[in-house]
Amino acid sequence: MEPYAAGWLSIVPPIVAIALALLTKEVLSSLLIGILTGTLIYAIGTDANIIMGTLETTFKLMGDKVDFNILIFTSLLGALVYVVGMSGGTKAYGNWAVQRVKSRRATLMSTSGLGILIFIDDYFNCLSVGTVMRPLCDRYNVSRAKLAYIIDSTAAPVCIIAPVSSWAAAVGSSLKGNAVFESDMAAFIASIPWNFYALLSIFMVFFIIFTGLDFGPMRTSEEKALQGNVGGIQGGSAEPPKANPRGTVMDMLVPITALIIFAVLALMYSGGYWGADPAYHSFAASIGNSSAAAALVWAAFGSVLVALLLYVPRRLVPFGDFMQGLVEGMKLMLPANIILVLAWTLSGVCRDLLSTPQFVESLVSTAGGDFSVFLPAAVFIIAAFLAFSTGTAWGTFGILIPIVVPVVQGIDPTLTIVVLSATLAGSVFGDHCSPISDTTILSSAGAGCNHIEHVSTQLPYALLVAFCSAVGYLVAGLSGGNLWLSFGTSLGLLIVAVIVLHNMRRRKPKIQAA
């Protein structure tokens, strides 16, 4: 299928999908209507049959865009979660943790800390943190919306500032062939202090945990949770109806630890650590060259085998029940997998059919020349819009980096790192809060939270951080790249804004952090 330059019409499909999702609270039909809107535009623009051309293009693109590695990984992880629950390990862990984690704040801190520790890949982070921490969060009446927010905010925002991660590899691949930087990794590391959205998102998580200054829909969800309604979706619990009472904490920790170890080893293997090319015989180089999706499939399969060897010989879970449990666990991931397929298809409609990247490129090129001091903030906004519309951060900075780096080099080379960071930050923001982003979807699945509730409760927090980040990038342009003044402005504005927004509802009881 040849691309069609649809101009401003190229942004209509994601706008339709997002608007319908927020209005109807039903994501599957919203995504499908967005896809059909895009393929209808394509059919009309290419003089194809309006009905059959639209349908044929839709389902051909859907088949082309499916990433079976990710679907297999999410299914295997759902299966692992289920059989761990069957063994009684999840319940035992909850009983063990509640004796040591004595407060709501400690639970939230533990969740955030685990999210930061799993920095290698955001997919792995989203589902693993939810698997481990969901029982404990339920015990302390933490809303599923808050859990999903913490998971999402310690996934992509952490990965984008971790030099050893699949995201660092993606950024490096976008910088290849660019003569501006002597080292791709050096450029990535230099961008970290300027990635205001990622840094402020992480700060926001801990600030809200310590102060309890929730606001907006999240505050409502937390108030309901304190009354016993955590807001979980049907089938979202990791605890099957029949958990073996002989299960121990190790029956949960061993498979999860195996998953982490296998993930690291598989990433190293796929990146050539043990291969013939000596260039990849270091940990950082192999992780940077790795295939994350394939590696996570191998890791998930290995952890399922570990669970099989751990449970069946000890008769915690009979073999027949174990195999049936795998099937039941995979069923739990079916809604998330369907959303992923539809989200990938919608992204393909924008990128491959309607030339949305080229439309955005024209906007960047047009806006760059006469407003150099506004360039960092403008690039941040454009990257955010593109990532929000397409649901992909990698695709966004992959599109924009080759464009904006030459632009800023021609305008003001001293702002090169600032603009590069603004591109990455805007891409992460759009990916972080977009209803059609795979990490947003997986965060909902990992937390067992209704997807639209996760989006609607997280969006005000993400928008606030994005606004403060944009102000910081504006200050960076006006100050000629003064890091401390720029970041200090963003941080101070964020703290003040959170306090003000919380106090706008003084009549409501404050969410207790302890």
C-alpha positions in Angstrom: 0.0 0.0 0.0 1.5 3.3 -1.1 1.3 6.2 1.3 -1.1 9.1 0.7 -0.2 12.6 1.8 -3.5 13.5 3.6 -2.2 16.8 5.1 -4.2 17.9 8.1 -6.6 14.9 7.6 -3.8 12.7 8.7 -4.4 13.7 12.3 -8.2 13.1 12.2 -8.1 9.3 12.9 -6.3 9.5 16.3 -8.3 12.6 17.3 -11.5 10.6 16.6 -10.3 7.6 18.5 -9.1 9.5 21.5 -12.2 11.8 21.6 -14.6 8.8 21.4 -12.6 6.9 24.1 -12.8 9.7 26.5 -16.5 10.4 25.8 -17.8 6.9 25.7 -15.4 5.3 28.1 -15.2 2.3 25.7 -11.8 1.9 24.1 -12.3 -1.0 21.7 -15.0 0.5 19.5 -13.3 3.9 19.7 -10.1 2.6 18.3 -11.9 0.6 15.6 -13.8 3.7 14.5 -10.6 5.7 14.4 -9.0 3.0 12.2 -12.0 2.9 9.9 -11.9 6.7 9.7 -8.3 6.7 8.6 -8.7 3.9 6.0 -11.8 5.7 4.6 -9.7 8.8 4.2 -7.1 6.7 2.5 -9.6 5.0 0.2 -11.1 8.3 -0.9 -7.7 9.9 -1.4 -6.5 7.0 -3.6 -9.7 6.6 -5.5 -10.3 3.1 -4.1 -13.7 1.5 -3.5 -15.1 3.3 -0.5 -16.6 0.2 1.2 -14.4 -2.7 0.1 -11.3 -0.5 -0.1 -11.8 0.7 3.4 -12.3 -2.8 4.8 -9.5 -4.4 2.8 -7.0 -1.8 3.8 -8.1 -2.0 7.5 -7.6 -5.8 7.9 -4.5 -6.0 5.7 -2.8 -3.3 7.8 -4.0 -5.0 11.0 -2.3 -8.2 9.9 0.9 -6.4 9.0 1.2 -4.4 12.2 0.7 -7.2 14.7 3.8 -7.8 16.9 3.4 -11.4 17.9 6.4 -11.3 20.2 4.7 -8.7 22.4 1.4 -10.6 22.3 3.1 -13.8 23.3 5.0 -12.0 26.1 1.9 -10.5 27.6 0.0 -13.8 27.3 2.9 -15.8 29.0 3.1 -13.2 31.7 -0.6 -13.4 32.3 -0.2 -17.2 32.5 2.7 -16.9 34.9 0.7 -14.5 37.2 -2.2 -17.0 37.3 -0.2 -20.1 38.1 1.8 -18.2 40.8 -1.6 -17.4 42.3 -2.7 -21.0 42.1 0.4 -22.1 44.0 -0.6 -19.8 46.9 2.6 -17.7 46.4 0.7 -14.5 45.8 -1.3 -14.9 48.9 1.7 -15.9 51.0 3.6 -12.8 49.7 0.7 -10.6 50.6 0.6 -12.0 54.1 4.4 -11.6 54.4 4.5 -8.1 53.0 1.7 -6.8 55.2 3.7 -7.7 58.3 6.7 -5.7 57.0 5.2 -2.9 55.0 3.2 -1.1 57.7 1.6 1.8 55.9 0.0 3.0 52.8 3.0 5.3 52.1 5.4 2.4 52.4 3.4 0.4 50.0 3.4 3.2 47.4 7.1 3.8 48.0 7.9 0.1 47.5 5.9 0.1 44.3 7.7 3.2 43.0 11.1 1.8 43.9 10.4 -1.5 42.2 9.3 0.4 39.1 12.6 2.4 39.0 14.7 -0.8 39.6 13.2 -2.5 36.5 14.6 0.1 34.1 15.7 -2.1 31.2 12.5 -2.2 29.3 9.1 -0.5 29.8 7.0 -3.5 28.7 8.6 -5.7 31.3 8.2 -3.0 33.9 4.5 -2.4 33.3 3.4 -6.0 33.8 6.0 -7.1 36.4 5.4 -4.3 38.9 1.7 -4.8 38.8 2.1 -8.5 39.3 4.2 -8.1 42.4 2.6 -5.1 44.1 -1.1 -5.5 43.3 -2.0 -7.7 46.2 -0.2 -5.4 48.7 -1.8 -2.3 47.2 -5.3 -4.0 47.5 -4.5 -4.8 51.1 -3.9 -1.1 51.9 -6.8 0.2 49.8 -4.6 1.9 47.2 -6.8 2.5 44.2 -6.0 0.6 41.0 -5.9 4.0 39.2 -3.0 5.1 41.6 -1.2 1.8 41.0 -1.5 2.2 37.3 -0.3 5.8 37.5 2.8 4.7 39.4 3.5 1.8 37.1 3.2 4.1 34.0 5.2 6.9 35.5 8.1 4.6 36.4 8.2 2.8 33.1 8.9 5.0 30.0 10.0 8.1 32.1 12.6 5.9 33.8 13.7 4.0 30.7 14.3 7.2 28.7 16.9 8.4 31.2 18.6 4.9 31.8 21.7 4.5 29.6 21.3 0.8 29.8 17.9 0.2 28.4 16.0 -0.7 25.2 15.0 3.0 25.0 18.6 4.2 25.0 19.2 1.8 22.1 16.2 3.2 20.2 17.5 6.8 20.7 21.0 5.7 19.6 19.6 4.2 16.4 17.9 7.5 15.6 21.1 9.4 16.1 23.2 7.1 13.8 24.5 8.8 10.7 24.3 12.2 12.3 27.7 13.9 12.2 26.8 16.3 15.0 27.6 14.0 17.9 30.9 12.1 18.3 29.2 9.4 20.3 25.5 8.4 20.3 25.7 7.2 23.9 27.5 10.4 25.0 24.7 12.5 23.4 22.1 10.4 25.1 23.7 10.8 28.5 24.1 14.5 27.9 20.4 14.7 27.3 19.4 13.2 30.6 19.6 16.3 32.8 17.5 18.2 30.2 14.8 15.6 30.0 12.5 17.6 32.2 9.3 15.6 31.6 10.9 12.3 32.7 12.6 13.8 35.7 9.6 15.7 36.8 7.3 12.7 36.3 9.4 10.7 38.7 9.6 13.6 41.2 5.8 14.0 41.0 5.3 10.4 41.9 7.3 10.7 45.1 6.0 14.1 45.9 2.4 12.9 45.8 3.3 9.9 47.9 4.9 11.9 50.6 2.4 14.7 50.8 -0.8 13.0 49.8 -1.7 16.0 47.7 -3.8 14.2 45.1 -6.1 16.2 42.9 -8.6 15.8 40.1 -10.1 12.4 39.2 -7.2 10.6 41.0 -8.3 12.1 44.3 -11.8 10.8 43.7 -10.5 7.3 43.0 -8.3 7.4 46.1 -11.2 8.5 48.3 -13.2 5.6 47.0 -10.3 3.3 47.6 -10.1 4.4 51.3 -13.7 3.3 51.6 -12.9 -0.1 50.2 -13.6 0.3 46.5 -10.2 0.1 44.8 -11.8 0.1 41.3 -10.4 -3.2 39.9 -11.8 -4.6 36.7 -13.5 -8.0 36.6 -10.9 -10.7 36.0 -8.2 -8.3 37.0 -7.1 -10.1 40.1 -4.0 -12.1 40.1 -5.4 -14.4 42.7 -7.3 -17.4 41.3 -10.3 -18.7 43.3 -8.4 -21.7 44.6 -4.9 -20.9 46.0 -3.0 -23.7 47.6 -2.6 -22.9 51.4 0.8 -24.6 51.4 2.3 -21.9 49.1 5.2 -19.8 50.4 6.7 -16.4 49.6 9.4 -18.2 47.6 6.8 -19.7 45.3 6.2 -16.1 44.1 9.7 -14.7 44.4 11.5 -17.5 42.6 9.5 -17.3 39.3 9.5 -13.5 39.3 13.3 -13.4 40.1 13.8 -15.9 37.3 11.9 -13.7 35.0 14.2 -10.7 35.8 17.4 -12.7 35.4 16.2 -14.4 32.2 15.2 -11.0 30.8 18.7 -9.5 31.4 20.4 -12.6 30.0 18.1 -12.8 27.0 18.6 -9.1 26.2 22.4 -9.7 26.4 22.1 -12.7 24.1 19.9 -11.0 21.5 22.3 -8.1 21.6 25.3 -10.3 20.7 27.1 -10.5 24.0 28.2 -14.0 23.3 28.3 -13.5 19.5 31.1 -13.2 17.1 31.3 -9.4 16.9 33.6 -8.1 19.8 31.9 -4.7 19.6 29.0 -6.1 21.5 30.9 -8.1 24.1 30.2 -5.6 26.9 27.0 -5.4 28.9 26.0 -1.9 27.8 26.7 -2.5 24.1 24.8 -5.8 24.0 21.8 -4.2 25.8 21.9 -1.4 23.3 21.9 -3.8 20.4 19.2 -6.1 21.8 15.8 -7.1 20.5 13.7 -6.4 23.5 10.4 -8.0 22.3 12.0 -11.4 21.4 14.2 -11.4 24.5 11.2 -10.9 26.8 9.3 -13.8 25.2 12.3 -16.1 25.9 12.4 -14.8 29.5 8.7 -15.3 30.1 8.8 -18.8 28.7 11.8 -19.6 30.9 10.0 -18.3 34.0 6.9 -20.4 33.2 9.2 -23.5 33.1 10.7 -22.5 36.4 7.2 -22.3 37.9 6.4 -25.7 36.4 9.5 -27.3 38.0 8.8 -25.6 41.3 5.1 -26.4 41.7 4.3 -29.7 40.0 6.9 -32.0 41.7 5.9 -30.6 45.1 2.2 -31.1 44.2 1.3 -27.5 44.9 -0.3 -27.5 41.5 -1.1 -30.8 39.7 0.3 -30.9 36.1 -3.2 -30.9 34.5 -4.3 -27.9 36.7 -1.0 -26.1 35.9 -1.7 -26.4 32.1 -5.3 -25.3 32.5 -4.1 -22.4 34.7 -1.8 -21.2 31.9 -4.8 -21.1 29.5 -6.9 -19.2 32.1 -4.0 -16.7 32.7 -3.7 -16.1 28.9 -7.5 -15.4 28.8 -7.0 -12.6 31.3 -4.7 -10.8 28.9 -7.1 -11.1 25.9 -8.6 -7.6 26.3 -5.2 -5.9 26.6 -4.0 -7.8 23.6 -6.9 -6.8 21.5 -6.4 -3.1 22.5 -2.7 -3.5 21.5 -3.6 -4.8 18.1 -6.0 -2.0 17.4 -3.6 0.6 18.7 -0.8 -0.7 16.5 -3.2 -0.6 13.5 -4.2 3.0 14.2 -0.6 3.9 14.5 0.1 2.3 11.2 -2.8 4.2 9.6 -1.1 7.4 10.6 2.5 6.5 9.8 2.2 4.3 6.8 -1.0 5.3 5.0 -1.7 9.0 5.7 1.8 10.4 6.1 1.3 12.0 9.5 5.1 12.1 10.1 5.6 14.1 6.9 2.8 16.5 7.9 4.5 17.0 11.3 7.9 17.5 9.6 6.5 20.3 7.6 5.2 22.0 10.8 8.7 21.7 12.4 10.4 23.0 9.4 8.0 25.9 9.1 8.2 26.9 12.8 12.0 26.6 13.2 13.5 29.5 11.5 12.5 32.8 13.1 11.8 31.7 16.7 15.0 30.2 17.9 14.3 31.0 21.6 11.0 29.2 21.4 12.5 26.2 19.5 12.9 23.9 22.5 9.4 24.5 23.8 7.9 24.2 20.2 9.7 20.9 19.6 8.5 19.6 22.9 4.9 20.4 22.0 5.1 19.0 18.5 6.7 15.8 19.7 4.1 15.5 22.4 1.3 16.0 19.9 2.7 13.4 17.5 3.3 10.8 20.2 -0.1 11.3 21.8 -1.8 11.0 18.4 0.1 7.9 17.3 0.7 6.3 20.7 4.4 5.7 20.1 7.4 7.5 21.6 9.9 5.5 19.6 8.3 6.3 16.3 8.0 10.0 17.3 11.7 10.6 18.2 12.7 8.3 15.3 10.9 10.7 13.0 11.8 14.0 14.7 15.5 13.6 15.7 16.8 13.5 12.1 14.8 16.7 11.4 15.2 18.8 14.5 18.9 18.3 15.0 19.9 19.8 11.7 17.4 22.6 12.2 18.8 23.6 15.6 22.3 23.3 14.3 21.5 25.9 11.6 19.8 28.2 14.1 21.7 28.0 17.4 24.1 25.1 17.9 24.3 25.8 21.6 20.8 24.6 22.0 21.3 21.2 20.3 21.3 19.1 23.4 18.3 21.0 24.8 16.3 20.5 21.6 17.3 16.8 21.5 16.1 16.4 25.1 12.9 18.3 24.3 12.2 15.9 21.5 12.7 12.9 23.8 10.7 14.5 26.6 7.8 15.4 24.4 7.8 11.9 22.9 7.6 10.3 26.4 4.8 12.7 27.5 2.7 11.8 24.5 3.3 8.1 24.9 2.8 8.3 28.7 -0.8 9.7 28.5 -2.1 8.6 25.1 -5.0 6.1 25.4 -3.7 4.2 22.4 -0.1 3.9 23.7 1.0 0.3 24.3 2.7 1.2 27.7 -0.5 3.0 28.8 -2.5 -0.1 27.9 0.0 -2.5 29.6 0.0 -0.3 32.7 -3.8 -0.7 32.9 -3.5 -4.4 32.4 -0.7 -4.8 35.0 -2.6 -2.9 37.6 -5.9 -4.6 36.8 -7.4 -1.1 36.2 -10.1 0.0 33.8 -8.1 1.5 30.9 -10.2 4.6 30.5 -10.1 5.2 34.3 -6.3 5.0 34.1 -6.2 7.5 31.3 -8.6 9.9 32.8 -7.0 9.9 36.3 -3.4 10.1 35.0 -4.0 12.7 32.3 -4.3 15.8 34.7 -1.0 14.8 36.4 0.8 14.2 33.0 -0.6 17.5 31.6 0.6 19.4 34.7 4.1 17.9 34.4 4.1 18.6 30.6 3.1 22.3 31.2 5.9 22.8 33.7 8.4 21.1 31.4 7.3 23.3 28.5 7.8 26.4 30.7 11.3 25.1 31.5 12.1 24.7 27.8 10.9 28.2 27.2 13.3 29.5 29.9 16.1 27.4 28.4 15.6 29.1 25.0 15.4 32.5 26.6 18.4 32.0 28.8 20.6 30.4 26.2 20.6 27.0 27.8 21.0 27.6 31.5 20.2 24.2 33.1 19.7 25.2 36.7 17.5 28.2 35.9 15.4 26.2 33.5 14.9 23.0 35.6 14.6 25.1 38.8 11.7 27.0 37.2 10.0 23.8 36.1 10.4 22.2 39.5 9.3 25.2 41.5 6.2 25.7 39.3 5.3 22.0 39.6 5.4 22.1 43.5 3.3 25.3 43.7 0.8 24.0 41.1 0.2 20.7 42.9 -0.4 22.5 46.2 -2.8 25.0 44.6 -4.7 22.3 42.7 -5.1 20.1 45.8 -6.3 23.1 47.9 -9.0 23.9 45.4 -11.0 21.2 47.1 -10.5 22.0 50.7 -13.9 20.7 51.7 -12.8 17.2 50.8 -10.7 15.2 53.2 -7.0 15.0 52.4 -5.7 11.6 51.2 -3.6 10.3 54.0 -0.1 9.2 52.8 0.7 7.3 55.9 
